[in-house]
Amino acid sequence: MEFYIIFLVFLALTFDFINGFHDSANSIATIVSTRVLPPRYALIWASFFNTVAVLFFGLHVAGTVGKGIVDISIVDANVIFATLLGAIIWNLITWYFGIPSSSSHALMGGLIGSALVKAGGPHVLIWSGIIKTVIFIFLSPILGLFLGVFIGWIVYWVFRRFSPLQVDHIFRKGQLLSAALYSIGHGGNDAQKTMGIIAGLLFSAGMLGKEFHIPLWVIIACYLSMGLGTMFGGWRIVKTMGQKVTKLRPVDGFCAESGAAITLFLSTIMGIPVSTTQTITGSIMGIGTLRRFTAVKWGIAGQIAWAWVLTIPCATLLSALSYLLVRNIRP
């Protein structure tokens, strides 16, 4: 049993690594596409701030994932295994095709799928946590879009008398700050989701005592795994995020990252596991529409939106199938 638990903790940290790998495009796409930093240094920059996010946030998101999506009493090692396997498979599929999907919602869908199969019905689902998360599937990109537009409008107005060369020079430096803030928000929200899964596993195995909590070693391990995954970078998605949605300049990248960072900070403080992918994509589309509506390639945006819609049901299905498989192998 202990070996199986250790294996599952390792698998969860592998998911965290893949999450960072998959979502590194969110953190670096704008700063790479605007050529503020070359890819290697952009990854190091994002990875560092992903990791130091541990200093800025509490553990509200981890609590939501660990005990706010499904009844914690239904969680066991097989449920966690199927959850992680379903989410990892979906992440790898979307990475292969260069689709910026949500690792967060893949994890949530995976947890729902395995719990449904084990319990034999939806009575184990905690609808308040699920509904809150689903609302933010739609709200986070909209909020990112409007914040991107609002910040862009202010910045364009303040710097309207500056020459393009002056604006470019200022925001090449400013984008270092906005990218750092976004990476802190990304690490703060996403790393906590894996913490919740590991803590749920340990609690179900009786290793946390009577009170659900997140051990310090779990916190540190999750942040380090995500930071390391970010450093390796999911290059297939960088191109989609950085240039296929709309062309970006340093000032545009600054506005998009700032709008997304604010959204992530707010949602993390409220304990809502949002999609960092959806948030930054919405913000990028917002800054694109501010220049002109046709600057956004809405066909690409539509493809991304379909990935958002399909992530939870597809991860749910993959996880349910994974649970049926592991239940037969390891009853």
N, C-alpha and C positions, 0 to 999 in steps of 0.2 A: 504493500500500500504506500509506504513512504517513498519508494522509488518512483511509483506512478505520480505522486504529488510533485516530486522534484522534476520529473519529466514535464508535467503540465505547467509548472512555473517557468521552466525553460521555454516551453512552447509559447506561453504568454509573452515572455520577453522577446521571443522571435517575432511575434505579431507586432509588438511595440517597435522593433527594429524595422519591420516591413512598413509599418505605419509611417515612420520617419522617412524611410526610403521612398515610399509612394507619395507622401505629402511634401517632400522637400521642394517640389515644384511650386507649391504654394508660397514657400518662404523666399525662394530665389528667382522665380521666373521673371518678375518685374525688374529686379535689380540687374539680372543678366541681360535681359532683352534690351534694356536702356543702356547697357554697356558701362554702367557705373562701376561694376566689379567683374573681373573675369570669373568663369564658373568655379574654379578651384577655391578662390578666396571667398566667393559668395557662399559656398557650401560650409566653409569653416566658420564664417560669420553667423550664418543661420544656425548651425549646429551648436555653437557656443551659447547663443541666446535661447535656443530651445532648452538647453540644459539648466541654465541659471534661472529659468522661470520658477524653479523650485523655491526660490527666495521670495517670490512675489505673491503667491496665492495660497489659499487654504486648500481643503480637500473636499469641497462641496460636490464637485463633479464626480469624484471617486465614490462618494457616498450614494449618489443617484444611481450610478451604474451598478454598484455592488449590491444594493438592497432596494432600489427604487424602480426597477423594471419588471422583475419577476419576484415572487415570494422566495425569500432566502432559504426557506426550509426545503424547497424542491431542488436546490442546487447541490450537485455532487460532482465528483471527479469526471464522470462521463458527460455530464451536461457541459462542464467547462471545456472538455476536450472537443466536443462537437461544436460548441460555440466558436472556439478559436479556429478550428479547421475550416468551418464554413466561411468565416470572415477572411481568413488568409487566402482561400481559394478565390473568393470574389475579388480581393485586392489584386491578386496576381493576374487574374483575367483582365481587369480594367487597366492595370499597368501595361500589360502586353499590347493592348490596343490603343494605348495613349489616352485613355478616358479619365479625366479628373473626378473620380467618384469619391464618396465619403467613407473613410475607414471607420469613423465613429458609428455611422448608421449600419455599416456592415457588421460591426461588433454587436450592436443592439439587436439587429435582425437575427444574428446567430444565436444570441441568448434566448430570444423569443422562440425560435424554431426548435431548439433542443428541449426547452422547458415544456413547450406544448406537447411534444411527442412523449416525454417522460410522464407528464401529468395526465395525458389523454384528454385535454380540454383547456379552454382559456381561463378557467377559474384561478389559475396561479399568476396571471398577468396583473401587474399593478398599473391600472389604466391612467392614474394621475401622472405618473412619471412618463409613460409612453405618449400620452396626449401632449404633454408639455414639450417633449422632444420632437414629435411630429409637427407641432405648430411651428417650431423653430426651423424645420426643414424649409418652410416657405418664408418665415419671417427673417431669418438670418441673411439670406442673399438680398432680400428687399431692403433690409436695414443697411447692409453693406453698400447697396446701390445708392440709396438716398444720402448716406453719409459721404460716399465718394463724390456725388454730385455737389453736396453742400460745401465740403472742404475745397473741392475744385473751384466752385464759384467764388469762394472767399479768396483763394490763392490767386486765381486769374485776375480778380478785381484789384487786389493789393499790388500785384506786380504788372499791372496793365501798361505802365509807362516805361518798364524796363525793356531793354533789347532782348531778343531771343538768346543771344550769346550770354548775357548776364543772368537770365533766368536759368539757362542750362547749367552755368557755373555754380549758382547757388544751390540748385536742387540735386546736383550730383553729390554734394555733401549732405543735403537734407535727406536724401533717400537712404543714406547709411543709417540715420536715426529711425526713419519710418520702417525700414526692413528689420531693424533690431527689435522695435516695439511689436511688429507683427509676429516675429519669431518667438518672442516671450509669450504673446497671447496664444500662439499655436501650441507651444510646448505645455503651457499651463493648462489648456483645455484637453488636449489629446493624450498626454502622458497619464493623466488621472483616470482615463477610462480603463486602461490596462491595470492600474492599481486596484480599481474596484473589482475587476475580474479575479485577480490574484487573491485579494482579501476575501472575496466570496468563497473561493476555493479553500483557503486556509480555515475560514470560519466553519464551513461545512464539514471539514475533516477534524474539527475540534481542536485546532491548533492556536486559536485566538482567545480561548476562554469563553465566557458567557456574553461578553460585549463585543459587537462588531467594531473593529477599528483598523486603521491602516498602519502596519509596522513601518518604522523608519527605513529599514533595509529595502522594503518594497518600494517606497517613495524614491530612494536614491537609484535603485536598479532600473526603475521605469524611465526616469529622466535620462539616465546615461544611455539606455538602449535606444531611446528615441533620438537622442543627439547623435549617436553613432550611425543610426540608419540614415538620418538626414545628411550626414557627411558623405555617404556613398551616392546619394542622389538618384532620383528616378527620371532620367533624361528624356524618356519618351513623352512625359507629361509637360516638361518645361516648355517645349515648343508650342504646345496647345495653349497653355496658360499665358505665355509671354507675348505671342505674336498672332496666333490664329484668331483669338477673340477680337482684338483690336490692336493697332500699332500704338506703342507707348513711348513717351519721352520721359526724361527724369522727373519733370514736374508732375506728369500723369502718374508715374509710379509712386511718387511721394503721396499724392492724394489718395490713390487706391489703397496703398498699404496702411495709411493712417485711418481711413474709414473702416477697413477690415479689423485693424488692431483694436479700435474702440469697441466694435461689436463683440470681439472675442473677450476683451476684458470684462465687459458688462455681463455676458453670458456665463463666464467662468465664476464671477463673484456670486451670481444667482444660482450656481450649481446646475446649469443646463448644458448637457453634452451636445454641442452643435457641430456642424460640419465646417471645418476650417476651409475646405475646398469651396463649398458653396459661398461662404462669406467673401473670400477674396475674389471669386469669379464675379459675384454680384457687384462688388466695388469696382472691378475693372470695367465691367459693362457700363456702370454709372459714369465713370470718367470719360468713357468713349462716347456716350450719348451727349455729354456736355459739349464736346467739340462739334459733333453733328450726329444725327441719328443714324445715318448710313455708315458711320465710322465703325460701328459694331457689326461683326459678321454674325447675323442672327441665325443663320443655318447651323454654324458651329455651336452657338449658344443653345440652340434647340437640342442638339445631340447631347450636350452636357446635361441639360435639364432632364432628358429622358433617363440618363444614368442616375440622377438624383432620385427620380421616382422609382426606378427599378431596384435600387440597392437593397432596401430593407426586405422586400419580398424575395428577391433572389438569394440573399444571404440567409433568410429564414428557411428557404427550401433546401439550400446546400447544407445548412446545419441540421435540419431535420433528418435528411438522408444520412449525414455523418453519424447522428445519434443512433439511428437504426443499425448502422454498420457496427459501431463500437459496442452496442448493447449485445449483439450476437457474438462478438469476439470476447468481450469482457462483461458478463452479466452483472 
